[in-house]
Amino acid sequence: MERSTPVVAFICTHNACRSQIAEAVARTWAKDAFIPCSAGTNPVASVNNDVLRILRDRYGIDASQQRPKTLAELPTVDFVVTMGCGVACPALPARHREDWGLEDPTGKGDAAFLATIDTIIERMLDLRERIETGAIEGSPELVRRRAARRLKALADPTRLHVMQLLAQHEELCACKLLPHLGIGQPTLSHHMRLLCEEGLVIPRKDGRWMHYRLSRCALDTVRETLSLRPERPC
């Protein structure tokens, strides 16, 4: 019987950093669209500790049960995503292959990891939509539709106010947003769910409160789609 849910394999050399991030992010952001897994062409003994720490502390993602794996340990895959650094795996058959061309953030500090993870989240949202719509190769129209949904999510005074507040801070707790907005917790949760679903805001749970920060990568994608690149300062 044909499998109804496709399997996506994220591949890099050591299966310690980028591909592990992609697997963990996919389990959070795309688990309903495909089954994620990861492996390395030359895997090391353990996942990068900075990956585990930053995913846990900044994104609320627990990847502690993940481990580096060989290509031979993978199930039958439908899609292969290589993360960059010239990784090739011709022995791994798949219906579709693509390369995300990401630089390895290892040893470059937390800012490099955050930028890489945000980029992976944005790519993951794109991959999820392409798989769900059957347009796996992607198209300009698909990009425009995604930008239109994001603009629609922003076409609300409260959500726009939220974005303005988040733009002024690295991260804000929901408890800090509420006094500025004059709304109740259920209403805030509704607005934040819409922003998070479109990838405009990245959530993190800490105790009983949710914390939020902007996904500047997603905002850059909207700007690029609209060609909002002023030739001179306003």
LINDAQUI-V13692 format. One record per residue. N is the residue number from 0. RES is the residue in one letter. SS is DSSP state (helix for helix, strand for strand, loop for the rest). Layout:
n,res,ss
N,RES,SS
N,RES,SS
//
This chain:
n,res,ss
0,M,loop
1,E,loop
2,R,loop
3,S,loop
4,T,loop
5,P,loop
6,V,strand
7,V,strand
8,A,strand
9,F,strand
10,I,strand
11,C,strand
12,T,loop
13,H,loop
14,N,loop
15,A,loop
16,C,loop
17,R,helix
18,S,helix
19,Q,helix
20,I,helix
21,A,helix
22,E,helix
23,A,helix
24,V,helix
25,A,helix
26,R,helix
27,T,helix
28,W,helix
29,A,loop
30,K,loop
31,D,loop
32,A,loop
33,F,loop
34,I,strand
35,P,strand
36,C,strand
37,S,strand
38,A,strand
39,G,strand
40,T,loop
41,N,loop
42,P,loop
43,V,loop
44,A,loop
45,S,loop
46,V,loop
47,N,loop
48,N,helix
49,D,helix
50,V,helix
51,L,helix
52,R,helix
53,I,helix
54,L,helix
55,R,helix
56,D,helix
57,R,helix
58,Y,helix
59,G,loop
60,I,loop
61,D,loop
62,A,loop
63,S,loop
64,Q,loop
65,Q,loop
66,R,loop
67,P,loop
68,K,loop
69,T,strand
70,L,helix
71,A,helix
72,E,helix
73,L,loop
74,P,loop
75,T,loop
76,V,loop
77,D,loop
78,F,strand
79,V,strand
80,V,strand
81,T,strand
82,M,loop
83,G,loop
84,C,loop
85,G,loop
86,V,loop
87,A,loop
88,C,loop
89,P,loop
90,A,loop
91,L,loop
92,P,loop
93,A,loop
94,R,loop
95,H,strand
96,R,strand
97,E,strand
98,D,strand
99,W,loop
100,G,loop
101,L,loop
102,E,loop
103,D,loop
104,P,loop
105,T,loop
106,G,loop
107,K,loop
108,G,loop
109,D,helix
110,A,helix
111,A,helix
112,F,helix
113,L,helix
114,A,helix
115,T,helix
116,I,helix
117,D,helix
118,T,helix
119,I,helix
120,I,helix
121,E,helix
122,R,helix
123,M,helix
124,L,helix
125,D,helix
126,L,helix
127,R,helix
128,E,helix
129,R,helix
130,I,helix
131,E,helix
132,T,helix
133,G,loop
134,A,loop
135,I,loop
136,E,loop
137,G,loop
138,S,loop
139,P,helix
140,E,helix
141,L,helix
142,V,helix
143,R,helix
144,R,helix
145,R,helix
146,A,helix
147,A,helix
148,R,helix
149,R,helix
150,L,helix
151,K,helix
152,A,helix
153,L,helix
154,A,loop
155,D,loop
156,P,helix
157,T,helix
158,R,helix
159,L,helix
160,H,helix
161,V,helix
162,M,helix
163,Q,helix
164,L,helix
165,L,helix
166,A,helix
167,Q,loop
168,H,loop
169,E,loop
170,E,loop
171,L,strand
172,C,strand
173,A,helix
174,C,helix
175,K,helix
176,L,helix
177,L,helix
178,P,helix
179,H,helix
180,L,helix
181,G,loop
182,I,loop
183,G,loop
184,Q,helix
185,P,helix
186,T,helix
187,L,helix
188,S,helix
189,H,helix
190,H,helix
191,M,helix
192,R,helix
193,L,helix
194,L,helix
195,C,helix
196,E,helix
197,E,loop
198,G,loop
199,L,loop
200,V,strand
201,I,strand
202,P,strand
203,R,strand
204,K,strand
205,D,strand
206,G,loop
207,R,loop
208,W,strand
209,M,strand
210,H,strand
211,Y,strand
212,R,strand
213,L,strand
214,S,loop
215,R,helix
216,C,helix
217,A,helix
218,L,helix
219,D,helix
220,T,helix
221,V,helix
222,R,helix
223,E,helix
224,T,helix
225,L,loop
226,S,loop
227,L,loop
228,R,loop
229,P,loop
230,E,loop
231,R,loop
232,P,loop
233,C,loop
//
